[in-house]
Amino acid sequence: MKDPDPRIRRALISLSDKSGLDELAHHLAEWNVALISTGGTAAKLKGAGFAVTDVSAVTGFPEAFDGRVKTLHPKIHGGLLAVRGNEEHIAAAEEHKIAAIDLLVVNLYPFEKTLAQGASFDECVENIDIGGPAMIRAAAKNHASVTVIVDSADYPALLKEMADNHGRTTLAFRKRMAAKAYARTAAYDGAISNWLGAVADSPDGAATGFPPTLSATYKKAIDMRYGENPHQRGALYVASDAQPGTIAAARQLLGKELSYNNVADSDAALECVKAFADRPACVIVKHANPCGVAEADSLAAAYDRAYRTDPESAFGGIIAFNRELDAETAAKIVERQFVEVILAPSVTDAAKEAVAAKKNVRLLVTGAWSAEATPRMDIKSVAGGLLAQDADLAFQDSIKVVTRRQPTPAEMADLVFAWKVAKFVKSNAIVYAKDGATVGIGAGQMSRVNSSRIAAIKAEMAGLDVKGAAVASDAFFPFPDGLLAAAEAGATAVIQPGGSMRDEDVIRAADEKDLAMVLTGMRHFRH
């Protein structure tokens, strides 16, 4: 009768990343597992005192072509693919002296890492693994009998399986590892395809556009209670290269489980606060829009100023900081308002204790982020497909004063501040700012003039004075009416991209109102 869970007697190990190899080999040796290996992995095992057989001794053929050919051989693939219990397969294996391989432990040449480091075209090509994916796919196909491991994080689980099952693994475990193996080769091939498709028409290996076929692989991190609404399912998937300082890489310290909307709003808050580096800053987001943004000399003061922009909208919002969260700021938040999520690059122990007083508040640590944003692709789903674009990481083409009156230094500082915020407000976006804090935000309106009016109304409702404020518009004013609404509210300086057919009319209206206006030459729609 066929053994449903054959004992692991022979393992092939071939690793680019050799983390955890010594411990793995030690435990396999305790189970008297015979080890086969290649190149650097075999050398490391021998150096550590383990008995190991070189692949070339198994195949009877030396490694060739700078190591490009070593495992592509019937005695390797037959050992992985032969079906245990199949009489024809057993007979063929005996005839050709092919011994079964029960465990395959492989990780691949670091193509993705090489590409991310900006390596040359030829170096990237040399880091495309051929034998590794072929072996992984063979072992995963034959998971009824063969265990395949492609991630060192799974070594402990493998060893526990063997300890619990007398040197065997269960079929359920092998199925999970096979699924992970195919996910790895899919991601690997997808990364190569995306890169090669983007550079195929370039003489120097630089990307010339989007690849003709887009492959994307993400790992599920969270199953959510529901999606945007209770009748929708939801989950968070994370890219393998998610960097510190992103919502996907954030670590939750406290609070109940995150919801779909929590993650979406937290992403908006985090990306906005990352635009501010020079001083402590706070961003409060509600329904994907900033409703209060401020800089100050301390985090607590920045939070106070951001909250004052729109206390009503701040209720149930997401709060992000660009500095370590301290106890004073944390205590002030939980005493003052209901908040869904608080994010910061790091958190003091005292701040964590203060937030813990409100057990449901979610506290996330994002890690420090790079001062220079990494170019990336933004993807949005549409029915039946995807929209892809370069992430909007730029700020402006230039700052050009187009009115008779020059902005004062204080006005220019507020114009730059308001422009940073406007980039993260849903279009049509109007942002009033004064002294490094927002005083009114108009978001997501079909008419830009209505955004101007709503932002002024918001300021009035919060008891804030727009007089002397700077105003930012994420796109040009198609008519003077939006600008005139801002002037009527009390704004004295304007920043906008320009580019309207009626720019001269808008500039003339600004001059008539004695406004200072600058053009950036760059639009920041956000849909």
LINGIBEL-V495359 format. One record per residue. PHI is phi in whole degrees, 0 to 359 (none if undefined). PSI is psi in degrees with one decimal (999 if undefined). D_CENTER is the distance of its C-alpha to the mean C-alpha in whole Angstrom. Layout:
<<PHI PSI D_CENTER> <PHI PSI D_CENTER>>
This chain:
<<none 139.8 49> <292 132.1 46> <284 116.2 44> <293 -24.7 41> <228 77.9 39> <296 146.8 40> <291 143.1 40> <281 112.8 38> <247 -23.4 40> <218 129.6 39> <231 141.7 35> <251 124.2 34> <239 124.4 31> <216 107.9 29> <233 135.2 26> <277 -49.5 24> <266 111.9 23> <264 19.9 26> <302 131.1 24> <77 5.0 26> <296 -44.9 29> <300 -45.4 32> <294 -41.8 32> <300 -48.3 31> <296 -37.2 34> <301 -47.8 36> <291 -37.5 36> <296 -37.9 36> <296 -34.5 39> <297 -28.4 40> <268 9.6 40> <59 36.2 42> <278 125.2 40> <287 133.7 41> <253 132.2 38> <244 142.5 37> <205 174.3 35> <233 150.9 34> <39 -121.5 34> <296 -32.0 32> <293 -43.7 32> <297 -40.8 35> <296 -41.2 36> <294 -42.0 34> <296 -44.0 36> <296 -41.3 39> <297 -27.9 39> <272 2.7 38> <91 12.0 41> <270 144.8 40> <284 125.9 42> <214 143.4 40> <256 128.2 41> <292 144.1 40> <304 -38.3 39> <299 -29.9 41> <288 -28.9 44> <284 -44.3 43> <276 -22.7 43> <74 18.9 46> <222 130.7 44> <288 156.7 42> <301 136.4 39> <227 161.6 39> <56 53.1 38> <58 35.7 36> <84 2.2 34> <294 -29.2 33> <239 113.5 35> <212 -41.8 36> <256 -4.6 35> <280 82.0 36> <205 144.7 39> <302 -30.0 41> <286 -17.8 41> <270 -53.7 38> <289 -31.7 36> <294 -39.1 40> <295 -27.5 39> <273 -34.8 36> <263 -19.9 37> <300 131.2 40> <277 118.9 41> <295 135.6 42> <90 -8.7 45> <270 113.4 46> <299 -39.1 49> <295 -41.8 49> <295 -40.9 46> <296 -42.3 47> <296 -42.8 50> <295 -39.9 48> <297 -41.6 47> <293 -40.2 50> <298 -40.2 51> <260 9.4 49> <55 50.7 48> <255 117.1 45> <268 143.9 44> <294 143.6 41> <248 117.2 37> <267 -22.2 36> <222 129.7 33> <241 124.8 30> <238 109.5 28> <219 135.1 26> <234 158.5 22> <264 162.7 22> <309 140.9 22> <282 67.1 19> <299 -50.0 19> <300 -42.4 15> <295 -42.2 15> <299 -43.8 19> <296 -43.6 17> <296 -26.6 14> <279 0.5 17> <76 29.6 19> <294 163.0 22> <293 165.0 25> <303 -47.5 25> <296 -39.1 28> <294 -38.8 26> <298 -43.1 23> <299 -43.1 25> <295 -21.6 27> <265 18.1 24> <270 114.4 24> <279 136.6 25> <248 -54.3 28> <295 -37.6 30> <300 -54.9 27> <300 -35.5 25> <297 -44.3 29> <293 -41.6 30> <300 -46.4 27> <295 -37.5 28> <295 -46.8 31> <295 -40.6 31> <294 -36.9 28> <298 -38.4 31> <264 36.0 34> <293 -10.6 32> <302 -26.9 35> <231 -25.0 36> <252 135.4 34> <263 131.1 31> <238 132.4 28> <235 124.1 25> <241 3.4 22> <220 125.1 20> <299 -22.0 22> <296 -17.7 20> <266 -0.3 23> <301 -47.4 26> <301 -40.2 27> <295 -39.2 27> <299 -47.6 29> <293 -35.3 31> <294 -42.0 32> <304 -46.2 32> <293 -38.3 35> <293 -38.7 37> <283 -19.9 37> <234 28.8 38> <57 48.9 41> <85 7.8 39> <247 169.8 37> <239 155.2 34> <276 157.3 34> <299 -39.1 33> <300 -43.0 31> <296 -44.3 29> <296 -35.8 29> <296 -43.7 28> <298 -42.4 25> <291 -34.6 24> <295 -42.0 25> <298 -42.3 23> <295 -36.9 20> <296 -45.9 22> <293 -34.6 22> <297 -38.9 18> <293 -45.7 18> <292 -33.1 20> <296 -45.3 19> <296 -40.8 15> <296 -50.1 17> <296 -36.0 20> <295 -41.5 17> <297 -41.0 15> <294 -45.4 19> <298 -45.3 20> <300 -46.3 17> <294 -50.0 18> <294 -36.4 22> <295 -33.7 22> <283 -27.1 21> <253 -0.3 23> <303 -34.9 26> <264 10.9 28> <258 131.1 27> <289 -22.1 30> <248 9.6 28> <83 8.8 25> <274 147.7 23> <295 133.3 21> <250 -6.0 23> <171 -166.1 21> <278 145.2 19> <293 151.3 20> <295 -26.4 23> <233 130.4 21> <252 122.4 17> <248 137.6 16> <218 134.4 12> <230 128.8 12> <228 150.4 10> <256 133.0 11> <292 125.8 13> <257 -37.8 12> <218 131.9 14> <269 122.2 17> <265 157.8 18> <302 -38.6 22> <195 176.8 21> <273 -139.0 19> <298 -31.0 20> <227 158.8 24> <300 -24.7 25> <276 0.2 27> <251 140.3 23> <280 157.6 21> <209 150.6 18> <205 155.6 15> <252 125.4 11> <249 141.6 9> <239 137.0 6> <288 149.5 6> <294 -24.5 8> <255 23.3 7> <303 127.7 4> <264 153.7 6> <305 147.5 8> <87 12.0 9> <240 156.0 6> <295 -32.8 7> <294 -29.9 5> <263 1.0 6> <292 151.4 9> <245 127.6 13> <274 125.6 15> <264 -37.0 19> <217 165.0 21> <96 170.5 22> <287 173.9 22> <298 148.7 19> <288 146.4 17> <259 168.2 17> <304 -48.0 16> <292 -34.4 17> <303 -46.6 16> <293 -44.0 12> <298 -44.7 12> <290 -36.3 15> <296 -37.5 13> <299 -44.3 10> <298 -43.0 13> <294 -43.9 15> <294 -45.2 12> <296 -33.7 11> <290 -46.9 15> <293 -23.9 16> <292 -15.5 14> <287 -11.4 17> <246 122.8 20> <236 -29.6 20> <285 -31.8 24> <225 161.0 25> <305 134.9 24> <222 152.8 22> <226 137.7 21> <234 128.5 20> <248 126.8 21> <241 139.9 19> <224 125.9 21> <51 50.8 20> <71 1.9 17> <245 135.3 20> <299 130.6 21> <247 -3.1 24> <192 129.2 25> <220 136.6 23> <203 152.7 25> <248 155.5 26> <196 -178.4 29> <281 -16.1 30> <221 160.6 29> <294 -40.6 26> <298 -41.3 28> <292 -38.3 30> <297 -42.3 27> <298 -46.0 26> <305 -45.9 30> <289 -38.6 30> <294 -41.8 26> <298 -37.6 28> <294 -21.3 31> <302 -42.0 30> <199 75.7 30> <301 -33.9 31> <296 -47.3 31> <289 -27.6 27> <295 -22.4 26> <300 124.0 27> <74 20.8 25> <268 -172.9 22> <246 132.3 19> <240 125.4 19> <238 143.7 17> <235 156.4 18> <256 7.0 18> <227 168.0 20> <302 132.5 21> <286 126.2 22> <256 168.4 26> <295 -40.0 28> <300 -47.5 30> <293 -43.8 27> <299 -44.9 26> <296 -39.0 30> <297 -40.4 30> <295 -52.7 27> <290 -23.7 29> <281 -29.6 32> <270 -40.8 32> <215 162.0 29> <279 126.5 28> <227 141.3 24> <276 -48.3 21> <219 139.9 18> <240 130.9 19> <236 143.1 16> <203 157.8 16> <297 -31.0 15> <205 167.3 18> <219 132.6 21> <286 158.9 25> <299 -38.1 26> <293 -37.7 29> <294 -41.3 26> <299 -40.3 25> <295 -39.3 28> <295 -42.0 29> <291 -34.5 26> <298 -18.1 27> <297 -25.2 30> <251 96.3 29> <299 -25.1 27> <269 -8.7 25> <291 127.7 23> <274 126.6 19> <244 121.1 19> <242 137.8 15> <253 125.3 14> <264 -18.9 11> <80 160.9 13> <289 147.2 14> <247 158.3 12> <288 145.2 13> <294 -28.4 16> <260 121.6 15> <291 138.8 12> <276 124.5 11> <305 138.8 12> <207 170.7 9> <258 131.4 11> <265 134.0 10> <234 135.9 12> <228 133.3 14> <279 141.4 16> <231 163.1 20> <302 118.0 23> <85 4.7 23> <184 -164.7 21> <226 148.1 18> <256 135.0 17> <233 142.9 15> <205 162.4 15> <294 140.2 14> <298 144.7 12> <279 86.5 15> <255 -10.6 15> <282 167.8 18> <242 -52.2 21> <199 159.0 24> <279 -42.9 27> <194 170.0 29> <244 112.8 31> <236 119.4 35> <281 128.1 37> <241 1.4 39> <252 166.1 42> <298 -41.1 45> <271 130.1 44> <281 144.5 41> <292 145.2 38> <289 163.5 39> <305 -39.8 37> <294 -41.3 36> <296 -41.3 35> <297 -40.2 33> <298 -41.4 31> <288 -31.8 31> <297 -45.4 30> <297 -42.4 27> <299 -49.4 26> <297 -36.0 26> <294 -38.4 25> <298 -41.8 21> <290 -43.3 21> <302 -30.0 23> <299 -22.9 20> <250 9.3 18> <258 137.6 21> <299 140.3 21> <287 149.4 24> <285 132.7 27> <248 132.9 26> <229 130.0 28> <230 122.8 28> <264 136.0 31> <218 147.9 30> <209 132.0 33> <55 39.3 33> <76 27.2 29> <211 147.8 28> <288 144.3 28> <240 -10.7 31> <188 136.7 31> <227 127.4 28> <247 121.2 28> <231 146.2 26> <65 28.2 25> <266 151.3 29> <286 -20.7 31> <239 130.0 33> <294 -34.9 32> <295 -34.3 35> <292 -35.0 35> <298 -40.6 31> <299 -44.4 34> <291 -42.7 36> <295 -40.0 34> <299 -40.1 32> <292 -39.2 35> <296 -41.5 36> <302 -43.2 33> <298 -44.1 35> <297 -42.3 38> <298 -32.6 37> <273 -0.8 35> <74 26.2 38> <257 150.1 37> <260 120.2 39> <278 -14.2 37> <302 125.1 40> <86 4.8 39> <280 158.3 35> <268 150.7 33> <230 135.7 32> <245 139.0 29> <239 127.2 28> <293 -21.1 25> <223 173.7 28> <294 157.4 31> <278 115.5 34> <289 -24.4 36> <222 164.7 39> <291 -11.3 40> <298 -39.2 40> <295 -41.7 37> <295 -41.7 37> <295 -34.4 41> <295 -38.6 39> <293 -42.1 37> <297 -40.6 40> <298 -33.6 42> <287 -19.5 40> <121 -0.2 41> <295 145.3 38> <241 -9.6 39> <216 146.2 36> <228 139.5 34> <233 132.1 31> <201 163.4 30> <290 -34.2 29> <78 177.1 33> <111 2.2 33> <283 151.8 35> <299 -22.7 39> <251 27.9 40> <306 -41.4 39> <297 -37.1 42> <295 -39.8 43> <291 -41.7 40> <296 -41.6 41> <298 -42.5 45> <296 -37.7 44> <295 -42.7 42> <297 -40.7 45> <297 -29.8 47> <265 5.5 45> <58 37.0 45> <272 148.6 41> <266 131.7 39> <226 135.5 37> <237 148.5 34> <248 142.1 32> <258 -20.3 29> <73 9.8 29> <219 123.4 25> <272 152.2 24> <226 57.8 21> <302 144.7 21> <219 108.2 19> <258 999 19>>
